[in-house]
Every structure is written in structure tokens, then in C-alpha cells.
């Protein structure tokens, strides 16, 4: 990696990939550092290979760098795009399945092909502002090395760079549980033939009493083993009481996730009909939903999000239901948005308050309350924020302005020129006759589908 950079992006997840590619494409000398051995973050290392949501109400609202990468991963990996015109389906039916290893390899190629320098297995050890540039100490396998950057984009998900720079972060008193992604095999998950589900429920109740299982091991609060088995364990395990914002607490989260997996696996293999249960795949990291958010110039509240507020400095769309995971046995609080609502993310929420005008944040750590954050933290929204942040950083360097002072028309024009959709560009048609809004557990109606606007 070059020692003098225009833009340094820290964190190679959904936001960081897009920020680095966009910045480098716009001609900035760009570096990307990632702590893991693969790019992709939640999509790859945490095993949630289901990026979304790129569409709202049958219209595509997130395009550009991230969408092109996902489309290529679908084409190469042999997976299938959902029918995005079916806006009435539950949100998880409109996420895009990709092959995680294919996606990681394509992300490698896209980042390097953009001209950005890439360093994996690297973390930031120290950050300081000299008055004109950022002095950044990187920690790699070979030890410490120093680089300087005119602008830094923090895409760590935890606002790690913000903290190292001595700027405040916020966290909620009770954070959402994490999830260890796993895929079970060795049984017929479609029919669950030969299984006495009532007996399984009774065995579960007994296991809670004797401590073999814990109720908070599971995402679902009602008959959790049935859901877990039907979904082959995917996104069914909760890891509660975790922080994940430091190496110590992240270690605790990883250990807790694997302990929960072992408890569940041993219990299930002891049940009739599940003697051949196997673990076909698992994520090497427990997926963390929530750690810190920044104290931004602006803050996205749940009312802002659910009303579809079009911020004066909006730079990207976001779309997902409010999706607060609970640690108290109540499962998940899912609140779909009203028909036609298109939330937006303002640039001010990506700029830490009282920071030098050379620091941006993209991804789940942007400024917002817990309920809004539970929705905009998802992969497609982070991709859109990342491309916007890469745009602002590169234009800021080029014009010698603070990131907050880059003219919004220039940001929007550059985003459109590079294939992204800008807030205000999408119009949602009136709803068809009948009840509006997605069904919580599946389609409750068969309305005429509105036309689909999709980038090819």
C-alpha cells in the first residue's frame, strides 16, 4: 500500500468495498484495509450471503457499485434473483442469495481492478490528525507501519477509527443479540418426515429446565426448534449479552456463539429422527448486529425513517422494515413500512460531530437511534452509503473542501454518472386495490404488480 493516500477506507464489508471502488474510480489514490482474510464482511465472513434490500414497492432504489457486484455474483454463482415486482412478499423473500466464496473473489477483483490498494489481515492501531492529513498506524503480520491520508472513511461497522481519533461514540443500554450462521444437513428439512414435533417440543421444554438448552439461544420465541429445523438452522441462533465493540468483547461473542451451537447440535442429534444430523457449513464469525453509532451532525430517528423523510442533504436510499432483535425471549420486533415510504440517509449522519472535515463514516455505525439503525444497518443500504461516502471523499480531496462542504449537486451528479440512484429519483406508483403492505409471514394477497424499474 502506498504510504501517501488521498483516501483511506477502513473495513472491507458492504460499505467499505463500495467506498473504496468509488473513490478509486474517481481518480483518488485509495487504500482499503480489512481485518479478515476475505472482503465482504457480513456477506461472507459472517455468512449472511443474502444482500438486500435493493428494491422498494417494485422499484429499484439502490443501484451502482454494490448492485453490479451482486448481479455479477448471481450470474457467476448460479443463484437466482427474486421477483422484485412482488413487493407484497415478506422482506426476506426479496433478498438476493449469492455464493459467499464467489462474491468474495469478485469483490477482490473489483477492488483491485478499480486501482485501489488492498491490504487484508490488517487493522488500524492508531489515528491522529496533523492539521492537514491523517497519520494512520496500521498493524499487519509484519508489525506496525505508518501511512498518511487526506481523507478517511470509517467502514468498520463499530466506528473504530472514530474512537481511535478520540471522538465520541454512542451505544444503547441493551444491544441486540448476534447470530452465528449455520447450515444443518442429514435430515429432510422440507417435510420433517419421521419426526414427532410435539415430542420435540416437550424435549425442548425439559432441556430448558435442566439447562441443556437456553431459551435465549434461539431467535424464535415460540416452538423454536421447528423453525430452526425447517430453515436448516440458518439465522435461527441468537447470541445474547454480547457487545462486540472491542477485541475482548468480540472474543466473548465468538465463544458464546460456538457454545450455543454446540449445545443445540448435541441436543438435536439425541432426538429421534435426527441421529444423522450434520453441520454442512458455518460462519467463522458471530454476526454482530449492533455495537456503536457515531455522534453525527445529524441523527436518523425511527420517525425520520418510517416517515420516509427526504433529508435536505440526502445521499442514499435505505429500505428495510424496522427489525429489532430482542434478548428477552420475545424474538424479533418487525414493523414493515407503510406503502410508498422511501427512507433516506443524510450526509450529516455520516459526519462525526466536532471531527476534522476529513472524516466520514459509512455503514451501520452512522448516526441514528436503535430502531432506525435496525433497518438501515442491512447490506444494500450500507453499499449505497459506501458509494456515497467514496464519492464525497474523492470530491473533497479534489476540490480541497471539507467533506461537509462538498456541494450536494456535485455529489448527486457524480453518483448518477457512476450508476447510483439518488434520493428523489424514484417515484412509487399508487398501490393497487386491496390491502397494502407486505405480509409478515408470506403473501396475503395477489395484487397486480406495479412496474419494475431495474438497472441492467
Buried (B, 14 or more C-beta within 10 A) or exposed (E): BEEEBBBBBBBBBBBBBBBBBBBBBBEBBBBBBBBBEBBBBBBBBBBBBBBBBBBBBBBBBBBBBBBBBBBBBBEBBEBEBBEBBBBBBBBBBBBBBBBBBBBBBBBBEBBBEBBBBBBBEBBBBEBEBEEEBBEBBBBBEEEEBEBBBBBBBBBBBBBBBBBBBEBEBBBEEEBBBBBBBBBBEBBEBEEBEEBEEEEBBEBBEEBEEEEBBBBBBBBBBEBBBBBBBBBBBBBBBBBBBBBBBEEEBBEBBBEBBBBBBEBBBEBBEEBEBBEEBEEEBBBBBBBBBBBBBBBBBBBBEBEBBBEBBBBEBBBBBBBBBBBBBBBEBEBBBBBBBEBBBBBBBBBBBBBBBEBBBBBBBBBBBBBBBBBBBBBBBBBBBBBBBBBBBBBBBBBBBBEEBBBBEBEBEBBBBBBBEBBBBBBEBBEBEEBBEEEBBBBEEEEEEEBEBBEBBBBE
